[in-house]
């Protein structure tokens, strides 16, 4: 018997207590607690994911506040992972939440993601993307990947050995100095990532596996692009 906080999703046709039970047993790791991670973590906490690990190396800065909805002015100068953990625990005391203020690198990534069901990528640099990408392929660990900039964003779901990995999609390490972002873009992309997590865990609906959903906020257009594995990919080929 689940608490009433979940009753509005339990009564969705085809969802029910069976899907809620799957959510309650699921474990995920969210890499990055910025604009995307703030949204993803908030909605997965509300949905009742049983265990959520939060990872971010940074402290909260004033320039974060236009999009990183977990934080407010009094949090400036504090660790994102610890503030996020505290606030999310206050939203839902019935699940387990762990915040880690760590930098992701080659030496720790396997320990950080190895014991969870699903990885959710919410960071904004290519170097770390490729570190995480290799690890999920090595560990056969699925990942929801989101990215956004300015008024645009994208989401894809990676199932190792079945769908393209990030190296298949982004064959070069493209560094961009562009840090522009409007908060609502991060909100939309983060919500899509959270939706993919819920769909993956419950088995409801069709995932963005083998495809990328591209969002253009200026014209309010979504485009779903089919993508294929690279048979010669150095990571998953």
Secondary structure by P-SEA (a helix, b strand, c coil): ccccccccccccccccaaaaaaaaabbbbbccccaaaaaaaaaaaaacccbbbbbbcccccccccccccccccccccccaaaaaaaaaaaacccbbbbbbbccccccccccccccccbbbbccccaaaaaaaaaaaaaacbbbbbbbbcccccbbbbbccccccccccccccccccccccccaaaaaaaaaaaaaaaaaaaaccccccccbbbbbbcccbbbbbbbbbbcccccccc
